Amino acid sequence: MRLRALVPALGLAATLVAGCANGGAERQPGDPVTRQDAAVLAELLHRNFVHDGADFVVTAPYGDDTVLTLTGEVDFRRRIGRAQAVTTFSNGRAADVRTLVFTDEDLWIGDVAGLPEALAAAGLPEGTVLHRAVTAGSGATPPLVDAALAVLLNLSARTADDPASVLGAGYTWQGQRSIDSRLTSLYGLTNGRTVAVGASDDLLTQFVTPLPGDQADVTVTLSAHGTRTLAAPDPGQTAETTDHPDLAAAFGI
């Protein structure tokens, strides 16, 4: 069932029940999901596909003093996205800012401080972006950005799940909370994951999952669900990191 396998090889239309269940008894955080909950959760990833895309914010910390924040938009049907990636440091170091375009298999990087000059020195035309393959799912622990983007792209499904499988998965209702001024119902899944569902529209609002190894939780927040039109960079303005390893190493690409 997809909700049990949202993180790839790294290896939710019914009304939300907010306050009462089981014959009118008050719900408590930690109670098992109801049939109504299960119907919503079983459709959740499919709803992302039906709505085509969304705006997103993804946050993931690198240890105690560094945080990666990805802000952008994603086309779930075509599995492509664009983001501004900002890495901030608590030690006073200047933030690292770059633009990413990404799919399941490819990552293009541009708008990095100092990169245009380095590209020109290497004889590459103005506006060139660097490209490399995405390493998530390759066996080794991938870079954090690859892992975080893989989580985002996998929040979509062409078909809904079976509500019966949700009922049998051990998921729990964890109450309600406001996320970016939107009321949501919060559910605990398995393996430390949680999902927040919009109370007014049954859309996925937030998903939190730990990553394997020593990498910390990734938090994906979605908003403004709807059609997106995104495209990969022109191949004529793309340079392969395999052809320019010194540039890739110098800019952490």
C-alpha positions as CSV (number, residue, x, y, z in Angstrom):
1,M,0.0,0.0,0.0
2,R,1.5,3.3,-1.1
3,L,1.3,5.2,2.2
4,R,3.5,2.5,3.7
5,A,6.1,3.0,0.9
6,L,6.2,6.8,0.3
7,V,9.9,6.9,0.5
8,P,11.2,5.0,-2.6
9,A,14.1,2.5,-2.4
10,L,15.3,4.6,0.4
11,G,13.7,3.0,1.5
12,L,-5.1,9.4,1.5
13,A,-13.7,11.3,-1.0
14,A,-15.1,11.3,2.3
15,T,-15.7,13.9,5.0
16,L,-13.0,14.2,7.7
17,V,-14.2,13.1,11.2
18,A,-12.8,15.8,13.5
19,G,-14.4,15.4,16.9
20,C,-16.5,12.3,17.4
21,A,-16.6,8.6,16.5
22,N,-17.8,5.3,17.8
23,G,-21.3,6.3,18.5
24,G,-20.6,9.9,19.6
25,A,-17.7,9.2,22.0
26,E,-15.1,11.9,22.0
27,R,-12.0,11.1,20.0
28,Q,-8.6,11.1,21.6
29,P,-5.2,11.4,19.9
30,G,-3.9,8.0,19.3
31,D,-7.3,6.4,18.5
32,P,-7.3,4.1,15.5
33,V,-8.4,5.7,12.2
34,T,-12.1,5.3,11.4
35,R,-13.6,4.1,8.1
36,Q,-14.2,7.8,7.2
37,D,-10.6,8.6,7.9
38,A,-9.5,5.6,5.9
39,A,-11.5,6.7,2.9
40,V,-9.8,10.1,3.0
41,L,-6.3,8.7,3.5
42,A,-6.8,6.1,0.7
43,E,-7.5,8.8,-1.8
44,L,-4.9,11.4,-0.7
45,L,-2.0,10.7,-3.1
46,H,-4.4,10.2,-6.0
47,R,-5.9,13.7,-5.2
48,N,-2.5,15.2,-5.7
49,F,-2.3,13.5,-9.2
50,V,-5.9,14.7,-10.0
51,H,-5.0,18.3,-9.1
52,D,-1.9,18.0,-11.2
53,G,0.6,20.0,-9.1
54,A,1.1,22.2,-6.1
55,D,3.4,24.8,-4.5
56,F,5.7,23.3,-1.9
57,V,8.1,24.0,0.9
58,V,10.5,21.2,1.9
59,T,12.7,21.5,5.0
60,A,15.4,19.1,6.1
61,P,18.2,19.8,8.6
62,Y,21.8,18.7,8.2
63,G,22.6,18.0,11.8
64,D,22.3,20.7,14.5
65,D,23.4,23.8,12.7
66,T,22.4,23.6,9.0
67,V,19.0,23.6,7.4
68,L,18.1,22.9,3.7
69,T,14.9,24.7,2.6
70,L,13.4,24.0,-0.9
71,T,10.7,26.4,-2.1
72,G,9.0,26.0,-5.4
73,E,6.3,24.2,-7.5
74,V,5.9,20.6,-8.7
75,D,3.9,19.0,-11.5
76,F,2.9,15.6,-10.0
77,R,1.6,14.2,-13.3
78,R,4.8,14.8,-15.2
79,R,7.0,14.4,-12.2
80,I,9.0,17.5,-12.6
81,G,9.6,20.5,-10.3
82,R,11.5,23.7,-9.9
83,A,12.8,25.1,-6.6
84,Q,15.0,27.7,-4.9
85,A,17.3,25.8,-2.6
86,V,18.6,27.7,0.4
87,T,21.0,26.2,2.9
88,T,21.3,28.2,6.1
89,F,24.0,27.9,8.8
90,S,23.7,28.9,12.4
91,N,27.5,29.7,12.6
92,G,27.2,32.9,10.7
93,R,28.3,31.6,7.4
94,A,26.4,33.1,4.5
95,A,23.5,31.1,3.1
96,D,24.0,29.1,0.0
97,V,21.3,29.8,-2.6
98,R,20.7,28.0,-5.9
99,T,18.0,27.2,-8.4
100,L,17.1,23.6,-9.1
101,V,15.0,21.9,-11.8
102,F,14.4,18.2,-11.0
103,T,12.8,15.0,-12.1
104,D,13.0,11.4,-10.8
105,E,16.3,10.9,-12.7
106,D,17.8,14.3,-13.4
107,L,18.9,17.4,-11.4
108,W,19.8,20.8,-13.0
109,I,21.6,23.4,-10.9
110,G,22.0,27.1,-11.7
111,D,22.0,30.6,-10.2
112,V,24.8,29.8,-7.8
113,A,27.0,32.6,-6.6
114,G,30.3,32.5,-8.5
115,L,29.1,29.8,-10.9
116,P,28.7,32.1,-14.0
117,E,32.2,33.2,-13.7
118,A,33.5,29.7,-13.3
119,L,31.5,28.5,-16.3
120,A,32.9,31.4,-18.4
121,A,36.4,30.5,-17.4
122,A,35.7,26.9,-18.5
123,G,34.6,28.2,-21.9
124,L,30.9,27.5,-21.4
125,P,28.3,30.0,-22.6
126,E,26.4,32.4,-20.4
127,G,23.2,30.9,-18.9
128,T,24.6,27.4,-18.7
129,V,23.3,25.2,-15.9
130,L,25.0,22.1,-14.6
131,H,23.3,18.7,-14.8
132,R,23.8,15.5,-12.9
133,A,21.9,12.3,-12.4
134,V,19.8,11.9,-9.2
135,T,21.3,9.3,-6.9
136,A,18.2,8.5,-4.7
137,G,17.5,4.8,-4.9
138,S,20.9,3.9,-6.2
139,G,21.8,1.8,-3.1
140,A,24.2,4.2,-1.4
141,T,22.9,6.9,0.9
142,P,22.0,9.8,-1.4
143,P,22.7,13.5,-0.9
144,L,20.1,15.1,1.3
145,V,18.7,17.2,-1.6
146,D,18.1,14.0,-3.7
147,A,16.4,12.2,-0.9
148,A,14.2,15.2,0.0
149,L,13.1,15.7,-3.7
150,A,12.4,11.9,-4.0
151,V,10.0,12.2,-1.0
152,L,8.2,15.1,-2.7
153,L,7.8,13.5,-6.1
154,N,6.4,10.3,-4.6
155,L,3.5,12.2,-3.0
156,S,1.3,11.3,-5.9
157,A,-0.5,8.2,-7.3
158,R,-2.4,7.5,-10.5
159,T,-5.0,5.5,-8.6
160,A,-6.4,5.5,-5.0
161,D,-5.5,2.9,-2.4
162,D,-8.0,0.4,-0.9
163,P,-9.5,1.9,2.3
164,A,-9.5,-1.6,3.8
165,S,-5.7,-1.6,3.6
166,V,-5.5,1.7,5.5
167,L,-7.8,0.4,8.3
168,G,-5.4,-2.5,8.7
169,A,-2.2,-0.6,8.7
170,G,-2.1,0.6,12.3
171,Y,-2.6,4.3,11.5
172,T,-3.9,6.7,14.2
173,W,-5.8,9.9,14.5
174,Q,-3.7,12.5,16.2
175,G,-6.1,15.5,16.5
176,Q,-6.2,18.7,14.6
177,R,-3.7,21.6,14.1
178,S,-3.3,24.7,12.1
179,I,-0.6,24.7,9.4
180,D,0.0,28.0,7.7
181,S,-3.5,29.2,8.9
182,R,-5.2,26.1,7.4
183,L,-7.0,23.7,9.7
184,T,-5.9,20.1,9.2
185,S,-6.4,16.7,10.7
186,L,-3.2,15.0,11.7
187,Y,-2.6,11.2,11.3
188,G,0.2,9.0,12.6
189,L,1.4,6.5,10.1
190,T,4.2,4.0,10.7
191,N,7.9,4.3,11.3
192,G,7.7,7.9,12.7
193,R,5.8,9.4,9.8
194,T,2.8,11.8,10.0
195,V,0.5,13.3,7.5
196,A,-1.8,16.4,7.8
197,V,-5.0,16.6,5.7
198,G,-6.9,19.8,5.0
199,A,-10.2,19.9,6.8
200,S,-11.9,21.9,4.1
201,D,-10.7,20.1,1.0
202,D,-9.2,16.7,2.0
203,L,-5.9,17.6,0.3
204,L,-2.5,16.7,1.5
205,T,-1.1,19.6,3.5
206,Q,2.0,18.2,5.1
207,F,4.0,15.0,5.2
208,V,6.8,14.3,7.6
209,T,9.1,11.4,7.3
210,P,12.5,10.3,8.7
211,L,15.1,9.4,6.2
212,P,17.4,6.3,6.5
213,G,20.7,6.5,8.2
214,D,21.8,9.6,10.1
215,Q,19.7,12.1,8.0
216,A,16.9,13.8,9.9
217,D,13.2,14.3,9.2
218,V,12.1,15.8,6.0
219,T,8.9,18.0,6.2
220,V,6.9,18.6,3.0
221,T,4.2,21.3,3.1
222,L,1.9,21.7,0.0
223,S,-0.4,24.5,-0.9
224,A,-2.2,26.0,-3.9
225,H,-2.9,22.7,-5.6
226,G,-3.5,23.0,-9.3
227,T,-2.0,22.8,-12.8
228,R,1.6,23.6,-13.3
229,T,3.6,24.0,-16.5
230,L,7.3,23.2,-16.0
231,A,10.0,22.1,-18.4
232,A,13.6,20.9,-18.2
233,P,16.3,23.3,-19.3
234,D,17.3,23.5,-22.9
235,P,20.0,20.8,-23.6
236,G,22.0,23.5,-25.4
237,Q,22.4,25.3,-22.1
238,T,23.3,22.3,-20.1
239,A,26.7,21.1,-19.1
240,E,27.3,17.7,-17.6
241,T,29.0,17.5,-14.2
242,T,30.8,14.3,-15.4
243,D,32.5,16.5,-18.0
244,H,33.4,19.2,-15.5
245,P,34.2,17.4,-12.2
246,D,36.2,20.3,-10.8
247,L,33.2,22.7,-11.1
248,A,30.9,20.1,-9.6
249,A,33.3,19.6,-6.6
250,A,33.9,23.4,-6.2
251,F,30.2,24.2,-5.9
252,G,29.0,21.1,-4.1
253,I,27.0,19.7,-7.0
